[in-house]
Amino acid sequence: MPIPTVTTQLLRLSPRRRRLLLIAADALLLPLAVWLSFWLRLAHPFSSNFAESLWLLPAAWLIGLPLYALSGQYKGLTRYVGRRALYWLALRNGLLVLLLFACGGLLRLPLLPRTSWLLLWLLLTGFTGGVRFGLRDVLLSLQNKPRQSLTRVAIYGAGSAGAQLVAALRLACSHSVELFLDDAPALWRRDINGVSIQPPQILRERSGDLDQVLLAIPTLTRSRRRQIVGELQAFGIPVLQVPSVEEITSGRARIDALRPVQLEELLGRDAVPPLPELLGPGIRDACVA
């Protein structure tokens, strides 16, 4: 079957069928993890210890799948899975390993070597987590527009606001984040989620590769914002900024609600509104020719 047809069908699967797909994957990974825990520990794929402990294969299904289902493993949206889901996976798999150990001990069944239990937990967490994160990336990549149609941007500010912004833009599939800019030398040549952090001076070489610069430091003082915007505008690239911390925390704006830098925000002082009683006599009924 052609790849486009397969990917399209995957994207169109109903939530119920996607859950069934994850359950089927876990049903395959549970016995695989049990088998590999023996192999890695004993350096033999089919040792006598494994033959004596075959009870672990059906037990992993009978205990593991209901445990996953009852603890909410199949309720989350795979497209938005994050590190919190990985922590819960590790906790569920730890509980599963403890239940298998307790079941074998109570029924006086042959047990794994001690180190194999740790290997089993690591394998279960790695396999189940890898499937979910891999499926998440596949689903997000299927939604992506062609790279040529995305707005190419650099994010000024490699802090928490910048990290949140790049995550939001990736989910929105509307921008291509090319690089981070930051004036802290300690951050240069490092990266955030695979996006490199560079000094602002790199714009002399990269300005032709960018459509916008996004200012992602909501706590900037007015004077510092004016200085940064002045430096960026010298490269001829439009500058937009994320909302202030107050706007984000109050719910009036999202982290990805970008807007142009307002002239009032670049003043060396707070804006002073005009007083109608002072201006009125001079401009009332006047005509500008």
C-alpha angles and dihedrals in degrees: 000000000000116000096239090056093050094048092046091052091048091053091048096051113123118243090252093055092046089054090050088050091054091047090052090049091051090048088058096041097051097065091036091057091048092051094046092049088061094043096049092045099044099028091231126098095215108024125167089253090059092049090052093048100050088122086080092070098063090033090057089055096043094047103027103050096048089044091053092047097046093046093055101254092141098044099075123092106252091209091066101036113144143169092293089063089052091054090052090048090054091049093049092048091048089054090047092053091049091050092050090049092048092047092052092046095049093047093041092237125158109276135208120260110269096255090049090067090060090046090050092053092048093047094048092049093045095047099044092041093046092053093052097045091044092050090047091054091047092052092048093047091052089057095049119111120228108288091239091063096051123098108249110223143172119212116221107211125047094206134104093291091052092049091050091047095053090049091050093047091050091053091047090052090211104108137044109218105211101178147336122247122208135158094218107103091203089068098048117114091017123105145218114219090337096313111119123232114227136176115263090247089073087080089079087071101029103041091102090056095056135074098187144006115221115208105216104177105101093178096060117134117239093251094048091048090051091051095049094045090049091053093047095046089057087072092056095241121134112249123214128176139209119244121273122270089254092055092048097046093045091053095241092119141016126234090252095049094113122190137173118267107264120230090234090060091059096054118111088233140027115289114262115214117223119260110232093205090059099040097038100077092051099048106025112119090359121142123211110212 
